[in-house]
């Protein structure tokens, strides 16, 4: 992987991690187009995912700090409840990750037709938010678990994590701004845990031959584009403009399917 490929893939990761178009699906398409091998890409994937985690933390740093301040009061307050909801939302993705780890990994090997069909599903998810009626509900414990199921489905390349979780939250009648914030915060611990696990897996990581320059460029590209996309996505959700991304995913999905033949 050279620095130009790292720049392109970093920008793709940063933008699509937050925009509802599937970062995993776009990274697969990007690697396919650029001819980047999976075996040289694990370390790069860890680095760019870490970059988007950092950009999320920076955008929501005040919320995160306030949550932990309240939690350490050891009271059953709103902040404690919120963190418990985030933990509940993680249950489905943990179960899927433990039970189907190898099957999921096999999907990240250039299966462009599969990515295309999953993008079509993402398109449907987003399109139906146009008809979702906001009922100004706060996210309940039950809602958190259902949104967590949507996040678990998004382990498939082509299913947008932010798209699936935000759309599900809107279907449930939750407040738009609450859904967007919850969607971005609920993914922090699963991504951090996955990255730590991969870093500890020295045998796999040692197979990578990528140099330091592409890693630095990829990290910077993913970080700064992630900052922009995260803030932008919050505004998009508030304005209810997800239908445009539905159209985009539909077009890209069709193109991916056509070119897979």
N, C-alpha and C positions, 0 to 999 in steps of 0.2 A: 504494500500500500504506500503510495507516495503522498506528498503533502496536499496536493490538489484534491485527490480522492478523499483524504481525511477531512479537508475543509468542507467539501460537498456533503459527505455523510454526517459530519458534525452539525451542519446547518439543518439537514433533514431531521436529525434526531431532536435538536432543540426546538424547532418549529412544530413538528408533528407530535411531540410528546404532550403538548398542551392543546393544540388544535385538534378537533375531533375527526382526524383522518387516518389514525393508526400509525404510530411511529415504527412499530415492528414491521408492519406491512411495507411502509415506504423504505425502511432500511433494507429489507429483502429485495425490493425492486431496485433500489439504488446499487446494492452490491451486485445484483444480476447484470445491470446495465454497464457498470464499471468493471465487471469481471473480477471482483475481489473474492478471494477464497475464504470460506468459513474458518478454516483452521488457523489463518493468520489474523482472525478478527475478534477473538474472544477478549483479549486484553483491551482492544479498542472499544468494544461494546461496554465493558465495565467502566472505562474512563468516561465515555459520553453519557452513560446513565448517571454516573456520579456527578457530572456537570449539571444535568437537569435537576437532580436532587438539590444541589447547592443553590441553583437559581430559584427553586420553589421555597427553600428556607429563607432566602433573602427577601422574596416578595412578601412572605407571611411571617417574617421574623417577630414582629410585635405580637401577633396572635399566638405564636408558639411560646414566646416568653411568658405572656399573660396566662396561658393555659398551665404551664408548669409552676408558676408562682401560686396559682390557686390550688393546684393539686397537692402541693407540699404543705398546705394548711390542714391536710388530712380530714377534709370535710366532704360530705356528699353534696357538692355544689354543682353549678351548671358546667364548670370547666371539667370537673371529674366525670360527670355524665358524658360530656363530649368526647373525652379520651376513651371512655369505655365503649362508646359508639364506634369510634375508629377501630378499636381492638376487635369488636364484634364484626365489623366489615371485613377484617382480615381473615376470618375463619374459612370462608369458601376457597380463597386463593391458596391458603396454606394446605388445605386438604387436596386440592387439585394438584398443587406442586409436588406434594409427597407421593400421591398415588400414581400420577401420570407423567412424572418427570422425563423419562426417556422418550415417551411418545410425543410429548410437546417439543423436545429438542429436535426430534426428527423432522418436524415441520419447518424448522429454520435452516433448510438446506436447499434453497432455490426453487421451492415448489410454487412457481409463479401463478399457475392456474388456481391453486388453492387460495393464495393471497387475493386473487381477483374476485373469487366468489365470496370471500369473507368481507371484502370491501363493499360488495353489493349488499351484504347483510347490514353492515355499518350504515350504508345509505338509507336503508329502510328504517333503522333505529332512529336516525336523525330526522327523516322526513315526517315521521309520526309525531315528533315533538311540536310540529306546527298545530296539531289538534289538541295538544295537552293543555288542560285548563289549570292555571296556577291557583291553588286554594290557600296560599299563604301559610301552609303548615310548617311547623318546625320538624326537623328530622328526628323521628322516633327510633327506639332501639330496633324495632321490627324493620323500619325503613332502612336502617343502617345495614342490616343483614341482607336485605333484598338487593341493595346497591352493591354490597359485597359480592353477591352472586354474579352481578353484571361485570364486576371487575375480574372475577375468576374466568368468565367467558373470554375476556380480552387477552388472555394468555395466548390465544390463537393469533398468528400474524395476519393482519388485515381487519381484525375487530378492534376498533378504537377504544382504548381504555377510558379516556376522558369522555368520548362520545357516548359509550354505553352507560357509564355511571351517571353522567349528567342527564342523559335522556331518561334513564330509569327514575332518577330523583324527580324530574319534572312530571313523568307519568303518575308518580305517587302524590303529586300536588304540593311538593315542597317549594319553599321560596327560592327563586332563581339564584340570588346571590349566595344563599346558604348552600345550595347544591354545588355550585362551582367551587366554593372554598372547601367544602367537605371532600369533593372529588380529588382535589389536588393534595390535600393533607393526608388522606387515607392511603395514598400510594407510597408515602415516604418510607415507612418502616419495611414494607415488603421489598422495595428496591434496594434499600440499604442492606437488608438481610441477605438478599440474593447476591449482591456485589461482594459482601464479606465472605460468603460461602465460596464464590468463584476465586477470590483472591487466596483463600486458604487451600484451594485445590491446586497445589503447586505442580502436580504432574501434568494437568491440562494446560495451565497457564504457560508452563515452560515450553510448550510446543509452538508458541507464537514467535514469529520472527520480525515483528514490527519494530521499527526504530523509535527513538524518543520524539523526534520532530513531528511526525504525524499525530502522535498522542497529544502533544501540547496544542497543536493547531486544532485537532478535533475537539479537545476539551474546551478551548476558548470559543470556538464556533458554536458548540452546543450550549455553552453557558450563556453567552450574550444573546443568541437567538431565542433561548429558552426564557430569559428575562422578559424579552419583548412579547413573545407569544403568550406567556402566562398572564400578563397584564391585559393583553388584547382579548384573550379568551373570556376573562371575567366580564369585560364590557359587552362582548358578543352575546353571552348568555343572558345578561340583563336585558338586552334589546330583542332577544328572541330571534336571532338571525341564523339559526343552525340549518335552516332549509338549504342555504347556499352550499354548505359543506356536504349535504346529502347529494346534491347534484354533482359536486366535484368527485366524491367517492364513487358514485355510479359510473361516471365517465372513465375514471382511472381504472376501476375494476373491470369494465368492459375491455379497455385497451390491454390490460394485463392478461385477460383470458384469451383475447384474439392473438396476441403475440406469443402465447405459450404453445400454440399449435405448431 
